[in-house]
Amino acid sequence: MLVLGFLLQLAGPLCGEEIRKWQSASGTFSLDAELLEVKDQKVQLKKTDGTTLWVDLQKLSAEDVQFVREWQKKKEAEQKQPI
């Protein structure tokens, strides 16, 4: 059972992140993309066509900002775990 958990941890990053619908704070624009990175109050998103773009965090919906905060916490926790 321990081996299975270890393999699942290794496979997580290989499987990619979640593609989700991102929406602007105004609600007038949305796109499907994967969150790649958060840096300097901006998020890097990878669209379904493979192109990437940087978006100011303040331009995203409150729901998306919350998702980014949770994503950051998850990434920080993963980095603290020994391999």
C-alpha positions as CSV (number, residue, x, y, z in Angstrom):
1,M,0.0,0.0,0.0
2,L,2.9,2.3,0.8
3,V,4.4,1.7,-2.6
4,L,1.1,2.6,-4.3
5,G,1.0,5.9,-2.5
6,F,4.5,6.7,-3.5
7,L,3.8,5.9,-7.1
8,L,0.7,8.1,-7.1
9,Q,2.8,11.0,-5.8
10,L,5.3,10.5,-8.5
11,A,2.6,10.2,-11.2
12,G,0.8,13.4,-10.1
13,P,3.2,15.9,-11.7
14,L,3.5,13.7,-14.8
15,C,-0.2,13.7,-15.4
16,G,-0.4,17.5,-15.6
17,E,-2.6,19.9,-13.8
18,E,-6.2,20.6,-14.1
19,I,-7.6,22.4,-17.1
20,R,-10.4,24.7,-15.8
21,K,-12.5,27.6,-17.0
22,W,-10.9,30.9,-15.9
23,Q,-13.1,34.1,-15.8
24,S,-12.3,37.8,-15.7
25,A,-13.3,39.8,-12.6
26,S,-15.9,41.6,-14.8
27,G,-17.3,38.3,-16.0
28,T,-17.0,39.3,-19.7
29,F,-14.2,37.0,-20.6
30,S,-13.4,33.4,-20.0
31,L,-11.0,30.7,-21.3
32,D,-10.1,27.1,-20.6
33,A,-6.5,26.8,-19.4
34,E,-4.1,25.1,-17.0
35,L,-2.4,27.0,-14.2
36,L,1.4,26.7,-14.7
37,E,3.0,29.3,-12.4
38,V,2.3,32.2,-10.0
39,K,4.8,35.1,-9.9
40,D,4.7,38.7,-9.0
41,Q,0.9,38.8,-8.6
42,K,0.5,37.3,-12.1
43,V,-0.5,33.8,-13.2
44,Q,0.8,31.9,-16.2
45,L,-1.9,30.0,-18.0
46,K,-1.6,27.4,-20.7
47,K,-4.5,27.4,-23.0
48,T,-5.9,24.3,-24.6
49,D,-4.2,25.2,-27.9
50,G,-0.8,25.0,-26.1
51,T,-0.1,28.8,-26.0
52,T,0.7,30.4,-22.7
53,L,-0.1,33.9,-21.3
54,W,0.4,35.9,-18.2
55,V,-2.6,37.5,-16.5
56,D,-2.7,39.9,-13.6
57,L,-4.2,38.2,-10.5
58,Q,-6.4,41.2,-9.9
59,K,-8.1,40.8,-13.3
60,L,-9.4,37.3,-12.4
61,S,-12.7,36.5,-10.7
62,A,-12.8,36.0,-6.9
63,E,-13.3,32.3,-7.4
64,D,-10.2,32.1,-9.6
65,V,-8.1,34.0,-7.1
66,Q,-9.2,31.6,-4.4
67,F,-8.3,28.7,-6.6
68,V,-4.8,30.2,-7.2
69,R,-4.3,30.6,-3.4
70,E,-5.2,27.0,-2.8
71,W,-3.0,25.9,-5.7
72,Q,-0.1,27.8,-4.1
73,K,-0.6,26.2,-0.7
74,K,-0.7,22.7,-2.3
75,K,2.5,23.4,-4.3
76,E,4.3,24.6,-1.1
77,A,3.1,21.5,0.8
78,E,4.4,19.2,-2.0
79,Q,7.8,20.9,-2.0
80,K,8.1,20.4,1.8
81,Q,7.4,16.6,1.5
82,P,10.5,14.4,1.4
83,I,10.8,12.1,-1.6
